């Protein structure tokens, strides 16, 4: 299956319904990066009238996870993937449309090559940066992904 934004958005509907209801949508994906957006709305806001941190986290994680899924699929191997750690920094209230971008495609290629060659579990910390419509960074997320070749 060729992974496209529309296929990923269908995946979100059925596999991650809370993310779909909150407005998480994939806008772009290629070998280098994945772009996911989410718009501040009543359903995903906190008491301070900005986007709830967990909604930002869903969008940020999906930008890293979709890129990882695409790369794992391209190997043709059975590889398990799991988030083993995460951290985030919030620098501005998230209002309006927030765009999360992960540019770690080449790092994922190296990780998967190493995991396939070694047969051992390997980890990679991937970053997704959330930017508002004015171009200001509102949050930065780091997700540690663990991958391992299934036997």
C-alpha positions as MATLAB code, in Angstrom:
seq = 'XXXXXXXXXXXXXXXXXXXXXXXXXXXXXXXXXXXXXXXXXXXXXXXXXXXXXXXXXXXXXXXXXXXXXXXXXXXXXXXXXXXXXXXXXXXXXXXXXXXXXXXXXXXXXXXXXXXXXXXXXXXXXXXXXXXXXXXXXXXXXXXXXXXXXXX';
ca = [
       0.000    0.000    0.000;
       1.313    3.413   -0.958;
       0.985    5.689    2.087;
      -0.687    9.000    1.242;
      -2.224   11.771    3.357;
      -5.759   10.609    2.488;
      -4.966    6.998    3.473;
      -3.422    8.204    6.723;
      -6.510   10.323    7.450;
      -8.712    7.261    6.874;
      -6.431    5.335    9.231;
      -6.946    8.047   11.871;
     -10.744    7.721   11.591;
     -10.725    3.993   12.309;
      -7.641    3.500   14.489;
      -7.346    6.831   16.341;
     -10.898    8.216   16.535;
     -10.152   10.677   19.346;
      -7.423   12.260   17.203;
      -9.844   12.466   14.279;
     -12.566   14.106   16.416;
     -10.020   16.638   17.673;
      -9.115   17.567   14.082;
      -5.734   15.892   13.555;
      -5.132   15.608    9.778;
      -2.143   14.575    7.678;
      -1.363   17.176    5.005;
       1.862   15.911    3.434;
       4.247   12.975    3.581;
       7.314   12.003    1.584;
      10.638   10.266    2.224;
      11.989   13.279    4.117;
       9.128   14.684    6.168;
       5.557   14.454    7.373;
       3.247   17.416    8.006;
       0.184   17.122   10.261;
      -2.214   19.922   11.190;
      -4.771   20.473   13.905;
      -7.011   23.501   14.388;
      -7.884   24.972   17.768;
     -11.593   24.365   18.341;
     -13.957   24.091   21.290;
     -13.562   20.288   21.475;
      -9.773   20.412   21.834;
      -9.258   23.446   24.042;
      -8.120   23.790   27.624;
      -9.631   26.161   30.231;
      -7.239   28.900   29.052;
      -8.830   29.053   25.566;
      -5.867   27.489   23.776;
      -5.254   23.985   22.440;
      -4.932   21.258   25.062;
      -1.388   19.900   25.307;
      -2.516   16.309   24.646;
      -4.112   17.281   21.328;
      -0.845   18.894   20.276;
       0.874   15.681   21.338;
      -1.441   13.535   19.200;
      -0.676   15.613   16.108;
       3.044   15.740   16.844;
       3.291   12.011   17.519;
       1.380   11.183   14.362;
       3.817   13.239   12.264;
       6.669   11.069   13.564;
       4.718    7.809   13.595;
       3.372    8.141   10.054;
       6.891    8.705    8.773;
       8.093    5.663   10.720;
       5.172    3.526    9.428;
       5.905    4.500    5.830;
       9.592    3.655    6.183;
       8.917    0.343    7.967;
       6.484   -0.664    5.228;
       9.041    0.210    2.532;
      11.550   -2.271    4.007;
       9.215   -5.178    3.297;
      10.235   -6.627    6.672;
       8.125   -7.277    9.748;
       9.324   -4.664   12.209;
       7.680   -3.668   15.469;
       7.635   -0.013   16.469;
       6.766    1.604   19.783;
       7.129    4.976   21.486;
       9.272    4.415   24.570;
       9.690    8.021   25.774;
       8.599   11.536   24.968;
       9.143   15.108   26.054;
       7.691   18.447   25.041;
       8.325   22.154   25.352;
       5.557   24.735   25.001;
       6.583   28.250   24.025;
       3.330   29.990   23.089;
      -0.427   29.434   23.430;
      -1.624   27.244   20.585;
      -4.487   29.023   18.837;
      -5.707   28.768   15.277;
      -4.253   26.180   12.909;
      -1.094   24.502   14.206;
       1.186   22.678   11.772;
       3.468   19.935   13.097;
       6.409   18.955   10.918;
       8.841   16.088   11.367;
      11.876   16.183    9.051;
      13.539   12.989   10.275;
      13.006   10.681    7.283;
      16.736   10.168    6.591;
      17.343    9.329   10.271;
      14.610    6.683   10.136;
      16.281    5.125    7.085;
      19.550    4.798    9.025;
      17.747    3.401   12.081;
      15.904    0.726   10.125;
      19.024   -0.286    8.217;
      20.862   -0.722   11.528;
      17.978   -2.663   13.108;
      17.714   -5.022   10.123;
      21.475   -5.649   10.045;
      21.853   -6.190   13.782;
      18.555   -7.956   14.474;
      18.531   -6.049   17.756;
      16.198   -3.366   19.038;
      17.249    0.152   18.112;
      15.962    3.562   19.195;
      15.703    6.984   17.605;
      14.442   10.265   18.999;
      12.335   12.048   16.405;
      11.316   15.689   16.669;
       8.116   17.402   15.596;
       7.793   21.179   15.755;
       4.388   22.884   15.965;
       4.064   26.265   14.298;
       1.049   28.594   14.296;
      -0.320   30.532   11.334;
       1.987   33.470   12.095;
       5.015   31.173   11.837;
       5.728   31.175   15.576;
       6.787   27.934   17.251;
       4.155   26.963   19.834;
       5.538   23.580   20.883;
       8.318   21.113   20.211;
       7.886   17.400   20.838;
      10.509   14.664   20.992;
       9.427   11.026   20.692;
      11.809    8.134   21.252;
      10.822    5.315   18.899;
      12.028    1.764   19.444;
      12.092   -0.623   16.477;
      12.941   -4.300   16.293;
      12.916   -6.888   13.554;
      10.241   -9.493   14.335;
      11.444  -13.087   14.309;
];
